[in-house]
Amino acid sequence: MKLSLLVFLLVSMLIPVMSNAQDKTPEQELHEMISASQFVVLAYKSGGMSALTGLSQDCYTQIRQADAFECIYIDLGARHIDQPISKKMNWSENKYFSDEQFLPRVAPLFHSRNISMKQANKFLRETTVYINRMVDSEIISHQESP
């Protein structure tokens, strides 16, 4: 699927629902998702999973209500990088990005916006697909650049 089709689907279907909860436009949300994907890949390239853990921790420590979903995007991107690498290297996945630690970290963000668990789960399922594709695209672009 081409990135332009991905962007169209994202802007037209997923983001409007969550943007209303965050008082942001779909374009602003898309920009945040792309930026988070770029930060995740750069952090991983510079410091591995420990850099991703630090990036996420810093995000939640310095969180502002308006930027809260950026932390979720960072976590989703980091989870996408961690899972296949851990599997390939026969390592345990990073516990910080496990469901057991991730879900308690993000639940208050949804709760504070009166987003139901059903809506939150739908958002996470759908957003994960988009973030994964953006991270993959970012990784490929870094491999192609000299």
C-alpha positions as CSV (number, residue, x, y, z in Angstrom):
1,M,0.0,0.0,0.0
2,K,1.4,3.4,-0.9
3,L,2.0,5.9,1.8
4,S,-0.3,8.4,0.1
5,L,-3.2,5.9,0.4
6,L,-2.2,5.2,4.0
7,V,-2.3,9.0,4.7
8,F,-5.7,9.3,3.1
9,L,-7.1,6.4,5.1
10,L,-5.7,7.7,8.3
11,V,-7.0,11.2,7.8
12,S,-10.4,10.2,6.6
13,M,-11.2,7.3,9.0
14,L,-9.1,7.1,12.2
15,I,-7.8,10.5,13.1
16,P,-11.1,12.4,13.1
17,V,-12.4,10.3,16.0
18,M,-9.4,10.9,18.2
19,S,-8.8,14.4,17.0
20,N,-12.2,15.5,18.4
21,A,-11.1,14.1,21.8
22,Q,-7.9,16.1,21.6
23,D,-9.0,19.3,20.0
24,K,-6.6,18.8,17.1
25,T,-7.1,18.6,13.4
26,P,-6.5,15.4,11.5
27,E,-3.5,17.0,9.9
28,Q,-2.0,17.9,13.2
29,E,-2.5,14.3,14.4
30,L,-0.9,12.9,11.3
31,H,2.1,15.2,11.7
32,E,2.5,14.0,15.3
33,M,2.4,10.3,14.2
34,I,5.0,10.9,11.5
35,S,7.2,12.8,13.9
36,A,6.9,10.1,16.5
37,S,7.8,7.5,14.0
38,Q,10.9,9.5,13.0
39,F,12.0,10.0,16.6
40,V,11.6,6.3,17.3
41,V,13.8,5.2,14.4
42,L,16.4,7.9,15.2
43,A,16.5,7.0,18.9
44,Y,16.8,3.3,18.1
45,K,19.6,3.9,15.6
46,S,21.5,6.0,18.2
47,G,21.0,4.0,21.3
48,G,19.0,0.8,20.8
49,M,16.1,-0.2,23.0
50,S,17.5,1.7,26.0
51,A,17.2,4.9,24.0
52,L,13.6,4.1,23.1
53,T,12.8,3.4,26.7
54,G,14.3,6.7,27.7
55,L,12.5,8.6,25.0
56,S,9.2,7.1,26.2
57,Q,9.9,7.8,29.8
58,D,10.9,11.4,29.1
59,C,7.7,11.9,27.1
60,Y,5.5,10.7,29.9
61,T,7.5,12.7,32.5
62,Q,7.2,15.9,30.5
63,I,3.7,15.2,29.3
64,R,1.3,18.0,28.6
65,Q,-2.3,17.3,28.1
66,A,-2.2,18.5,24.5
67,D,0.7,16.2,23.5
68,A,-0.3,13.1,25.4
69,F,-1.0,11.0,22.3
70,E,2.6,11.6,21.1
71,C,3.8,9.4,23.9
72,I,1.4,6.6,22.8
73,Y,2.7,6.9,19.2
74,I,6.3,6.6,20.5
75,D,5.4,3.5,22.6
76,L,3.6,1.9,19.6
77,G,6.6,2.5,17.4
78,A,9.0,1.2,19.9
79,R,6.9,-1.9,20.4
80,H,7.0,-2.5,16.7
81,I,10.8,-2.3,16.6
82,D,11.3,-4.4,19.8
83,Q,9.1,-7.4,18.9
84,P,10.7,-8.6,15.7
85,I,14.3,-7.8,16.8
86,S,13.8,-9.7,20.1
87,K,12.3,-12.6,18.2
88,K,15.1,-12.6,15.6
89,M,17.8,-12.4,18.3
90,N,16.1,-14.9,20.6
91,W,15.9,-12.3,23.3
92,S,13.1,-11.4,25.7
93,E,11.1,-8.4,24.7
94,N,11.7,-5.2,26.5
95,K,9.5,-5.4,29.6
96,Y,8.9,-1.6,29.5
97,F,7.0,-2.0,26.2
98,S,5.1,-5.2,27.3
99,D,1.3,-5.1,27.5
100,E,1.6,-5.3,31.3
101,Q,3.5,-2.0,31.5
102,F,2.2,-0.3,28.4
103,L,-1.5,-0.5,29.1
104,P,-1.4,1.0,32.6
105,R,0.8,3.8,31.2
106,V,-1.7,4.8,28.4
107,A,-5.1,4.0,30.2
108,P,-5.1,7.3,32.2
109,L,-4.6,9.3,29.0
110,F,-7.8,7.8,27.5
111,H,-9.7,8.0,30.8
112,S,-8.8,11.7,31.2
113,R,-10.5,12.4,27.9
114,N,-13.6,10.3,28.7
115,I,-12.7,7.8,26.0
116,S,-14.2,4.4,26.7
117,M,-12.1,1.3,26.9
118,K,-13.8,0.0,23.7
119,Q,-12.9,3.2,21.8
120,A,-9.4,3.1,23.3
121,N,-8.8,-0.5,22.2
122,K,-10.2,0.3,18.7
123,F,-7.9,3.4,18.5
124,L,-4.8,1.3,19.6
125,R,-5.5,-1.5,17.2
126,E,-6.0,0.8,14.2
127,T,-3.2,3.3,15.2
128,T,-0.8,0.4,15.6
129,V,-1.2,-0.5,11.9
130,Y,-0.5,3.0,10.8
131,I,2.4,3.6,13.2
132,N,4.0,0.3,12.2
133,R,3.8,1.2,8.5
134,M,5.3,4.7,9.2
135,V,8.1,3.2,11.3
136,D,8.8,0.6,8.5
137,S,8.8,3.4,5.9
138,E,11.2,5.5,8.1
139,I,13.6,2.5,8.5
140,I,13.6,1.9,4.8
141,S,14.3,5.6,4.1
142,H,17.3,5.4,6.4
143,Q,18.6,2.3,4.7
144,E,18.4,3.9,1.3
145,S,20.1,7.2,2.3
146,P,23.9,7.3,2.1
